Amino acid sequence: MSRILKHTVELSVYESIDALADSDKELMLRAKKVSKTAYAPYSQFYVGAAIRLSSNEIIAGSNQENMAYPSGMCAERVAIYYANSFHVDARIDTIAITARAKEFDVNHPIAPCGACRQAMSEYELKQKQPIRLIMTGETGEVFIAESVEMILPFMFNEIELKKK
């Protein structure tokens, strides 16, 4: 006999970045600014991510494409890997993610891809503390998840790799 297992996602929804707390708005504005440094000649989809560390320092990254897909790197992983390389002992408190496109308006929240969700979950597990995610497009609503686990239910972790 089977049973049903449900996973509920809870996101706070804000009308726009102007409705955010000042620190969250500052982080999102930094993500928007860094999206302008993206190298995206193929997709023409420019993503920016900004991370607030436990030290209150902000680290930012943009997507970097390569003609040999999938050799490029998403903005979220650029920022996370930089943060961990140069601020090894700092916790990641919050990640703000935004995107814009050359050919159309991105007017809804942009969520991280699966690879970025897995990478973020690794750091959430490593630091034993949730990482908040703030997601928006060029305009429109803002979604906030209080943990990566909210957007990656049943996440793969080190327990899966250990012999029992």
C-alpha positions, 0 to 999 in steps of 0.5 A: 500500500502506498501513501501520499507525501506532500511538500509545501513551499512557503514563499513571502511575496512582495509587490516590488523591491520597494516593499522590501526591508532596506537590507534586502533592497540593497542586496537586490539592487547589487544583484541588479547592478552586477547583472550588467557584467554578465557575459551572455552573448548566446542566451542574452539572458543576464543574471545577477546574484548578490550574497550577504555574508554573516560579516555583512559583506556583500559578494556578487556574481553574474552569469558567464556563458561559453560557446561550448555549452554547458561550460559557462557558469550561473551567477549564483555559483560564481558568487557562492564559489567566490564567497567560499574561496575568499571568506571560508569561515563566513556564513552565507545569510542571504542570496538575491537573484535577478535577471533581465533579457535583451529581447523581452521583459523579465517581469516575474521572479527568477528562481535558480536552476537545479544545479545552483539549487544543489550547490546552494543546498551544499552550503546550507548543509555545510553551515548548518543554517538556512540561506534566505533567497530573494528572487525577482525579475527586472520588474514585478513581484519579489519572492523570498524563501527562508531556506534553500530547502524550500525550493529544493525539497528532498535535497541530495546530501552527504548522508546519501553517500555514506555506507550504512 
